Amino acid sequence: MSTPESAPRTTSTTREPATPAPFVDVVVPVKDDPRLVGCVQALLTQDHPADRFRVIVADNGSAAPRLDLADLDPRVSVVVETRPGSYAARNTAVRQARGDVLAFTDSDTLPDPSWLSSAVRALGSGADIVAGRVRVYPRDPARPHPVEAFEVVNAFRQDRTVPRGFAVTANVVVRREVFDAVGPFADALPSGGDAEWCGRAIAAGYRLTYVEDAVVAHPARESYAEAWRKLCRVQLGRQLRVRGGEDPPGALTLKAFAPPLGSLARAVRARELYGARARAAYVVGAFYMRYGRAAAAVKYR
């Protein structure tokens, strides 16, 4: 018979309740993009706790707004902003957001399952604004269009732009208090609103941090026409920022018309390109983008 002295002793410890993960509102602007459904489905498979995020789709004048996406999952809501411009749509979605963190991506992206958790972890480690990796992919890696080959290597290179103080809203995650302090996007800009916003954030003393493992996949543009529209939109946005005093005016020098001979070496070194055909396409794409950029700059001077 055991005595009180020989009986096993038990101790009770009180554990502090675990701090819940921050609540994240994911903002996705869209206009007539059939890839939106794939984006939303990828977002719903995030490994961030399922009850700690929601997706706000901001329709910006689609011919047939996908209001039915709100029936797909209780974490999805759809708002409508009829003023043209993705930055106006993003601002409208932000006004509906109630979370601790805002995450921005585009309707044609496919976020990796760990996108949100990786970005939130970086915010928890002290980052104010996270710019994740945008992995650009072509339709056929062995036979890319020249524009695709060029973009696979060069487009959305946040690892290069973040040190210069710029990130694209295809992959930006920010604490809500930081966004509110910086203010909304400049919604009158057709392009470059992300650059303008990042400039204000850095001027206010907030840190922009590149996070390699917070990844979204983004399709490359597939034609010269798509690339030209993008070049024109970028140049128009830049000129509007110059006129508004946000950007310094830049002179169009002869360098803008110099042939991109360095593209030959870059095509050989690029690990993103597979085979001789893809490398040759890259060189053609580099020439098109060099002279297309110069032509767009002349058009919007």
N, C-alpha and C positions, 0 to 999 in steps of 0.2 A: 504494500500500500504506500503510495507516494505521500510524502509530507509536503507541506507548503514550501519548505526549503529546497526540496529536490524537484519540485514541479518545474517544467520549462517556463521560462519567463517570456512574455510577449511584450513588445513595445509598439506603440502606435505613432505614426508620423503623419503630419498634416502636409499635404502637397499643395503648393500654390497652383491655382488654376492656370492652365496654359494660356498665354496671350493669343487671342484669335488672329488669324492672318488678316491683313488689311483688306478692306472691301475695294474691289476694282471695278470701275466702269470702263468698258471698252467701246470706243467711238469709231464707227465705220461709216464714212460718207459714201454715197452711191448715186449714180445716175445711169440708168439703162445698162447695167452690167450683169450679164448672165452668170458671171463667176461669183456673184455675191453669196449664193447658197453654199457653195463649197467653202467660202471663207467662214461663214457663220457656223457651219458644221465643224470645221477645224477648231474654231474658238470654243465650241461646246465640249470638246474633248480635252481641254486644258487640264493639267494636273494640279493647278491651283484649286483649293477647296471649292467644291461645286456651289456651296451656299455663300461664297464670298466674292462672287463676281457676276456681272450681267453684261449684256451686249446691247448697245444702243445704235441701231441703224438709222442714219440721218439721210432720208431721201431728198435729193436736190433737183426735183423736177422730172423724174422718170416718166416716160409715156404710160407705163403701167407699174406704179409703185407696188413693191412686194409687201403690202401691209399684212399679208397672210403669214409672214415669217414670225409674227408675234404669237401665232398658234403653234409654232414648232416646238417651243420650250418656254416655260414661264420665265426663264432668264433673259429672253429676247424681247425688246420693245422697238417700235418703229416710230420715229418722229418725221415730220415733213417740213422742209424749208424751201419755199418757192423762189426766194432770191437766188439768182445764179451765183455759183462759186462754191467750191468744196470747203473753203474756210468759213463761209457763212453757215454751211450745214454743220460743220464741226462745232461752231459756237452755239448753235441751237441745241445740239446734243449735250454739250457741257452744261447748259442751263438746266437740263433735266437730270443731270448726274448728281448723286448723293454720296458717292464713295470717298474713301481716303486717297485713292490713287486714280489717275486718268491714264488710260492706255489708248494710243492712236495707231490705227493701221488702215489700209486701203481695201476696197471691196474685191480687188483681184489678187490678194495675197492668200497664202496658206500658212498660218502661223504654226510653228512646231508645238507639240504638246507641252513642252516646258517653257514656252515663251514667257508667259506671265510670271511663273514662279522664279525664273532666272532674273527677270527685271525687278521683281519685288524684292528679291534677296539683295540685289545691288542697292536698291533704295534703302533697305534696312541697314546696309553697311556704310551709309553716309552719302550716297549719291543724291543729288537734287533732281537731276533729269537724266534718264537713261536713253541712250541711242543704241539699239541693238543691230545685229547683222542683218542685212537684206541680201539673201542668196538669190541671184538672178539666174533663171534657167530658160533655155530655148525649147522649141517644140521637138527638134531632133538634134541632139548634140553632135552627130556625125555630119549633118547637112544643114547648118544654120544659115539663115539669111545674113548678109553682111551687117545689117543693123543689129540683129540678134547677137552675132559674134562680138561686136563691139560692146554691146551692153553687158553681156555676160562677164566681161573682163572689167568694165569701167563704171557701170551704172550703180548708183546708190552705195558708193563705197564709204560707208560711215567711218570705217577705220581711218580713212584719209581726211574726211571732212570735219570730224569732231575736233581734232587738234586745231582746225581753223575756225571753230566756233559755229558749226552748222550741222544740223541733222534734218532728215526728211521725215514727214509725218506718216510715212509708210511703216515706221517702227520707232515710235517715241513713247516713253512711259514716264510720268511725272507725278510727284506728290501734289495733291489738289491744292494745298496751301501755297505751293510754289506757283502753280498756274494762276491762281487768283491774284497773287502778288504781282506777277508779270502782266496780267491782263489778257483779254481774248486775242484771237488771231485778227490780223488786219483783213477783214472780209471783203474789202473792195479790190484786193489784188487777185488777178487771175492765176498767178504763179508766184512762188517765192515767199508766200506768207509764212512758211516754216522758217526760212532764213531770217525774215524780219523778226519773228517771235524769238528765235534763238538769240539774235543780237540784243534784244531788250533784256532777255533773261541773264545773259552774261554780263551786260552792263550793270545789272542790278546786283551782281555778285554771286549768282547761282552757278553751280558746277554742272557741266555737261560731260557725261561719262560714257565711253564706248564699252559695251558688254558683248563679247564675242558669242556667248552661248544663248543670248536672247534672240532667237532667229525667226524671221518670217521669209518664206519663199515668194518670189515675185516673178511673173513671166516677163521675158524681154519683149520689147516692141518688135513687130514682125515685118515691117515694111518701111520703105523710104517715106511714104506719106505719113505714117504714124510718127516717125522721127522728125519730120519737118514741122508737123503741128506742135510737137513738144518743144522744138527749138524756138518756134515763134512765140509760144506761150511764155517760155522762160525769158526771152528777150523783152517781151512786152512788160512782164512783171518787173524786170530789172529797171526798165526805163521809168515805170511808175514810181519805183522806190527812189530812183535818182531825183525825179521831179519833186517827190515828197521830202527829200533831204535825208532819207534813211541810208542811201548808198552814195558813195562819191562818184562823180562822173568819170568815165574811163574813155581814153582815146582809142580809136580803132587804128591799130598800127599795122605795118606791113607783115609783122609776125603772124597776124591772124590769117594771112593768105599763104603762108609758107607751107610747102608740102610736108605732111607728117612722116618723114622718112624713118623716124624712130619706131614707127609702128611695125616695121619689119622685124626688128629685134624683139619687141614686145610680143609679137605673135609667136615667135619661137619659144620664148620663156614662159608664156601664160599657161599655168597649170589647169585653167578652166577650159581650155580648148583641146579637142580630141581629134587628131588626124590632120593631114595636110590640107584637106578641103576646108576645114574649119579655120585653120590658120590663114589661108588665103582669103577667106571671107572676112576675117578680121581686118586685114590690110585695106580691102575695099571699103569696109565700113568706116575705118579711121579716116580715109580720104573724104568720104561723103560727109561725115560729121564735122570735120575741120572746115570744109567750104560751106556746108549748110549753116553752121554756126555763124560764120562770117556774113553770109547772105542775110540771115535773120537779123544780125546786128545792124546791117546797113538799112534793112527795111524799117526798123523801129527806132532809128536815130532821130 
